[in-house]
Amino acid sequence: MAEDDPAVTASDITFPGADGAQITAYQAMPSAAAGLYPVVLICHENRGLTDHIRDVTRRWAKQGYVAAAVDLLSRDGGTASIADPAEIPALLSDDTKLQRHVDDFKASATHYGTQDFSDVSRLGMTGFCFGGGITWRAATQMPELRGAAPYYGPPPPLDDAPNITAAVFGVYSDDPEDFANEGREELIAALEEAGVTFEINIYPDTQHAFHNDTSPRWNEEQALQAWNDTVAWFETYVKNASGGATPTA
């Protein structure tokens, strides 16, 4: 989606993290001022806040949401300040930082609760690869989430599955070599036992990161199908969730 699409207004924003750090995010929302918009939080891959993730953020705005992609490298000066992109996965994937990443999304939800254009009673979250894993973990800790859509994300601790109150739509490849598929069946069993509202979709002839149209593993047909399925899921469980204020236009 073009950066200058007139239907969308986008910019970088900052808000305070739980630890007092200034967190940067890329925000996109409909240009028309029309009441309170539902919110989608977006967790990037282990490459940081890339142009692709900014594009995905604008796509959500086009669907009628305030969308925010949090830069989990904010404390390092932001993704763009990392001179060697090859260093980024290690900076993000350190297990000691996983809770901090989730906390940054909690802080972003708090931020949008203070804005006069966003309705956090209709809050969703999605993420890709590493970000899919963070989305799963956030779903176990953020009861305010109405919907979540982890894309090929590693499962959260299974003991935490009963804490999930969001309706979760999981997107996975059918590649047996995709590491994100490890433990998927055990996760499904845990979600079923916990009574979580969920659906796990496995897309044929795909590999890990098949949604990313800048990746050689992009599968255009299945990426579009997964996107449409996710949008429909969020229409039901986030945008049209009861208790929220619907935009007037």
Secondary structure, DSSP 8 states (H G I E B T S, - for coil): --TT-TTEEEEEEEEE-TTS-EEEEEEEEESS--S-EEEEEEE--TT-S-HHHHHHHHHHHHTT-EEEEE-TTGGGT-GGG-S-GGGHHHHHH-GGGHHHHHHHHHHHHHHHTT-TTEEEEEEEEEEETHHHHHHHHHHHH-TTEEEEEEES-----GGGGGG--SEEEEEEE--TT-GGGTTHHHHHHHHHHHT--EEEEEETT--TTTT-TTSTT--HHHHHHHHHHHHHHHIIIIIT-TT------
